[in-house]
Structures are given as structure tokens and as C-alpha cells.
């Protein structure tokens, strides 16, 4: 397996405060997750697990409401893989 430098660059889009920037990479993450699911390879899953966790945490961060929001708030819990 090659290095993960390109994956690191794609992960950088997730750290942007604007969800529109993170949204650009969503199709990539979806296709990657589908591919990994169909391969059903534990070693590959372990290699990609830290990146998928970053995606999940980023999505949770982006869907949180602003602090000045009025109304009910839902808390998300991320389980470790």
C-alpha cells in the first residue's frame, strides 16, 4: 500500500469551519467507505480507520448548532471503531 499523503490533504478540507468546504470531499468519503465495505478486509479497515474516524468527528462538529441557537439541542456520541 502506498502512503496516505493524498488522504491527509483530503482530510484537511474537513477541518475548515465552512461546511461547504468539507462537503466537497463527501463523495470521495462515501465511495471509499462503500469500497472498503465490499472488500471486507480487516487489515484495510484498520489502515483507514483513523481517517474514517476523522470524517465522522468532522461531520458531528459541522452539524452542531451555534451557541446562540434557541431551541432543543441534540448531542451526538461517537463510538470508537
N, C-alpha and C positions, 0 to 999 in steps of 0.2 A: 504494500500500500504506500502511496506517495505521502507527501507532507500535507498538512492541513492549513497552509498559509492562505489559500483562497477562501476556505471556510471561515478563518479568522476575520478576513475582510468583510465577508457577508455578515458575520456576527456584529461587526462594528455598526451596521445600519440599525441593529436592534437597540443600541444604546442611545440613539438620537431621541430627544424629547418629543419630536413630532411623530405621531403615529403614522403619518403619510410616508415618511422615510422608511420606517420599519415594514410598512405594508408592501413596499416594492419587492422585498425578498420573500414574502409569504408563499408565493407559488413555488419557489425553489424548495422551501422547507417542507411544504406539503408533498411535493413529488419525491423528495428524499425519504420522507417518512414512509410513503407508500412502497417505495423500492425496498427499503430495509425490512418492512413488514413482510413483503412477499418472499424475500430471500430467507428470512427466518434463521439468521446466523448469529449465534450468541456473541461470538468474537467481534463481529462487525457492530452489533448493537452496543457492546461495551466501548468500542472506539468512538462511536458517535454520541454516546450517552451524554457527555458533558455539554456538547453543542445543543442537543435537543433540550436539555435542562435549561440552558441559557435562553432558548426560544420561549419555553413555557414561562419562565420568570419574567421575561420581557413582555410577553402578552399580558400577564397578570398586572404588571406595572402600568401598561398602556390602557387597560380597561378600568383602572381605579378612577373614582370620581375625584374632582378637585376638592381641596379642603373647604372651600366656601359653598359647596353644594348643599342645598337644603332638601331633606327627604331621607328615605330609608337607604341604608348603605349595606352592601353585601361584602363579606370577607371571603377571600379565596384562600384555600390551603393547598399547597403543592406538596405532593408526596414524593419522596426520593425514589429514583428508579432503581 
